[in-house]
């Protein structure tokens, strides 16, 4: 069953068409990466999935029933005057959860992302990787059915990126939300997703939809395996063709 689906969507701006026509369905518990050249509409597609933007044409269909959508952007977007605990508790408090319960759930979420003991820290006291972990905790504290990540690791160093990739997959294994994330990094896409959707140059259309074999979370050494390397090459070739076609 699809958690969310884009059906024949197109998005037009004053400068012209930015995306589409595009059909994309995301199943419950599925992990999907979206890659494509700059300006192809990757972030626009994510905003459609999030309900932050409406298509010019086509439909965005969400599964019936309760199920929150959480979004993590490239910048952590933390309130600088609030502690890590208060930042994570904020969406719960806005939803009417009592402050003491919200703070308890925030502390639990911070512990799950490896930040136990940093609950009182302000954003200015956190490294880039720690700030992104707070953003992830804030997204996960509502137990979303759909988690959307818009290049969340782009500003981080390679070691931190790889660590956080494993952390996100471990968190996925615990609660199994559907995940859709945008990245420019093909290896990151293949590592984190069970399926990689490649968009053409703008206006973005689907150039390829590549299944990634292997268990999630990834076992040690997965990046050096022949299957991983072959899938990276397949996605890279589709990306190159879609960028010039």
Protein Blocks (a to p, Z undefined) as FASTA:
>chain_A
ZZbdcehiacddfkbcfbdcddddddehiacdddddehilmmmmmmmmnopaccfbdcdd
ddedjdddddddfbloiafkbcfklmmmmmmmmnopafklmmmmmmmmmmmnopghilmp
cfklpcfklmmmmmmmmmmmnopabdcdehkllmpcfklmmmmmmmmmmmmmmnopacdd
ddfblklmmmmpcbdcdddddddddfbdcddeddddddehklmpmklmmmmmmmmmmmmm
mmmZZ
